[in-house]
Amino acid sequence: MGYLSCNAESAIATCDPYIWDNKRKPFQITNFSYADLESATNGFSAESFLGKGSYGSVYRALLHHGKLIAAVKRAIGPQQHNNKCASCTNCSTCSNSTSPADNEIEILSRVRNPRLVNLLGFSVDRNEKKLIVVEFMPNGSLYDILHSSPRPPSWRRRVRWASQIAKAVESLHSSNPPVIHRDIKSSNVLLDGKWNARLGDFGLALRGHVEDVRVRCTPPAGTLGYLDPGYLAPGDLSTKSDVFSFGILLLEMISGRNAIDVNYSPPSVVDWAVPLIKHTNFSAICDPRIGEPEDPRVIRQLAVLAARCVRSTAEKRPAATEVVDCLRNVRKMVQSPPIWGNVRRRVQRPSRSRQMTLEVLDGSGEMVKTKKLGSRRNRKVSSVPGAEEGNEAVGSLSDGVIRSKSIGSGSEIKMGWDPKKKPGLVVKMPVMRLVKSRSMGVVQSKRLLHCHQFAFELDKRAHAFRELSEPKLLVSWDKQPLIQKCILKQDTAVIESKEPNPVGSKTL
Ligand SMILES: Nc1ncnc2c1ncn2[C@@H]1O[C@H](COP(=O)(O)OP(=O)(O)OP(=O)(O)O)[C@@H](O)[C@H]1O
């Protein structure tokens, strides 16, 4: 059972045999009387007007004596129909071509998910045109928030929204038969009362397996800039076309620029961003209004994911499930950024009197670079080191895909006070071989030599570190394999060690 059309106002139980869940009640779709919708929208007045799309206008409606706020979509002009496939004019299935409204009602009556703008009901006006009643989204579209809001959304919000949209797409693709949205874009993502992202506008969506006649007979459609370049004929359609559009949306969310923008060269966001991602120049694709995320892994993972989604070969794009998993990880990173985020900001603005040197050694121990933290140039190094040199974690490009490599393996980082900048201070440089540093501000070292009068924090990826306000003997070991942890919690360095008398904590 699916969407049923009837003329009297009634509640129609719908149940999709494929998505039926015993624990949930079948959802109800109401056939509203046109008069009710007219009065709920004040006669489709300008005050109720929410926006206009290619299909028609959208109005805010107060239904059930103001208890239910809904959005009513009303077509303008003659009822359009999804075109028939040019190659099969005699095909009987194609003759059942539906209007976007009918299509949206039919599909939304079969899929329901908290990540979608769900259907509440429908109506038919005096000219027999359908009106669609959907959940009201009070916080506008993602497009408006990204491109017109005076307060651009933070990385945390962007990642959350990306993850929610990916879940919406996954729910469509995993229903049986799958639903392919075909029009994923920022203006079709709306924000609900709790600022959750919801995917809407199912006017172009197709429900069925790719071999189904209906799918095979529907000509390509979508929005320029988001449309899969490989989707040139009905037979080219697959769920991966949605993944492509999602990749464009992700690039738009990362960069804050439009899918097509002639102010950029090249105007297409894919042609502009993908070469930068291939060159690991992640900072260049970040929305300049918010800069890079605190944790560099966030932008790296987002960028690489977006680049994979927009690959020209559909089969090589990830499935929506994989996209969801990847974004789940990114969400964890962005929810718990390195605890020294504020400390890193301070490192980027060190006082002139106290500078540190960062020496990057290659695998053989040769120093390949010396940087003094504090200069403009060095600030960049301290926030995303290695990106300039191409030795960041995402360094290799094979077959068009950037694969993640662990950073720093085989390299050594040497750092310490610069005695020249701090006269009178006798310091031995601590040298340590990093085995693995955790992003949470934990430094692990198997061998630590000459660790005198020195306290630091280090994020191998972010290369954020700072010194204690005064030199302090931390720990010393003698050839034993050991683990030392230096955890910075805001202004306190907590030194953990296996020593009988660990140094404890030091307030900075
Ligand atoms: N459920 C809703 N709740 C609140 N506002 C909505 C809702 N649906 C649409 N709108 C508003 O109406 C505008 C037009 O929506 P519509 O889906 O018709 O077109 P669009 O997605 O902007 O463009 P297109 O039709 O080309 O895809 C949206 O930009 C949004 O501001």
The ligand as a Tripos MOL2 file, in Angstrom:
@<TRIPOS>MOLECULE
LIG
   31    33     1     0     0
SMALL
NO_CHARGES

@<TRIPOS>ATOM
      1 N1          9.3820   22.5380    4.1510 N.pl3     1 LIG1
      2 C1          9.7410   23.8090    4.0760 C.ar      1 LIG1
      3 N2          9.7490   24.5820    5.1720 N.ar      1 LIG1
      4 C2         10.1460   25.8650    5.0900 C.ar      1 LIG1
      5 N3         10.5410   26.4690    3.9560 N.ar      1 LIG1
      6 C3         10.5540   25.7520    2.8290 C.ar      1 LIG1
      7 C4         10.1540   24.3850    2.8280 C.ar      1 LIG1
      8 N4         10.2770   23.9160    1.5710 N.ar      1 LIG1
      9 C5         10.7490   24.9260    0.8260 C.ar      1 LIG1
     10 N5         10.9030   26.0380    1.5680 N.ar      1 LIG1
     11 C6         11.3770   27.3420    1.1030 C.3       1 LIG1
     12 O1         10.9070   27.5540   -0.1940 O.3       1 LIG1
     13 C7         12.0020   27.7410   -1.0990 C.3       1 LIG1
     14 C8         11.6660   27.0920   -2.4220 C.3       1 LIG1
     15 O2         11.6740   25.6960   -2.2560 O.3       1 LIG1
     16 P1         11.5950   24.6750   -3.4580 P.3       1 LIG1
     17 O3         11.8990   23.3340   -2.9030 O.co2     1 LIG1
     18 O4         10.3040   24.8350   -4.1540 O.co2     1 LIG1
     19 O5         12.6610   25.1990   -4.4730 O.3       1 LIG1
     20 P2         14.2570   25.1670   -4.4630 P.3       1 LIG1
     21 O6         14.7110   23.8930   -3.8700 O.co2     1 LIG1
     22 O7         14.7730   26.4140   -3.8310 O.co2     1 LIG1
     23 O8         14.5790   25.2180   -6.0060 O.3       1 LIG1
     24 P3         14.2790   24.0890   -7.0940 P.3       1 LIG1
     25 O9         12.8070   23.9860   -7.2380 O.co2     1 LIG1
     26 O10        14.9340   24.6160   -8.3190 O.co2     1 LIG1
     27 O11        14.8890   22.8290   -6.6060 O.co2     1 LIG1
     28 C9         13.1930   27.1300   -0.4030 C.3       1 LIG1
     29 O12        14.3850   27.7510   -0.7730 O.3       1 LIG1
     30 C10        12.8860   27.3740    1.0560 C.3       1 LIG1
     31 O13        13.3510   28.6590    1.4270 O.3       1 LIG1
@<TRIPOS>BOND
     1     1     2 1
     2     2     3 ar
     3     2     7 ar
     4     3     4 ar
     5     4     5 ar
     6     5     6 ar
     7     6     7 ar
     8     6    10 ar
     9     7     8 ar
    10     8     9 ar
    11     9    10 ar
    12    10    11 1
    13    11    12 1
    14    11    30 1
    15    12    13 1
    16    13    14 1
    17    13    28 1
    18    14    15 1
    19    15    16 1
    20    16    17 2
    21    16    18 1
    22    16    19 1
    23    19    20 1
    24    20    21 2
    25    20    22 1
    26    20    23 1
    27    23    24 1
    28    24    25 2
    29    24    26 1
    30    24    27 1
    31    28    29 1
    32    28    30 1
    33    30    31 1
@<TRIPOS>SUBSTRUCTURE
     1 LIG1         1 GROUP 0 **** ****
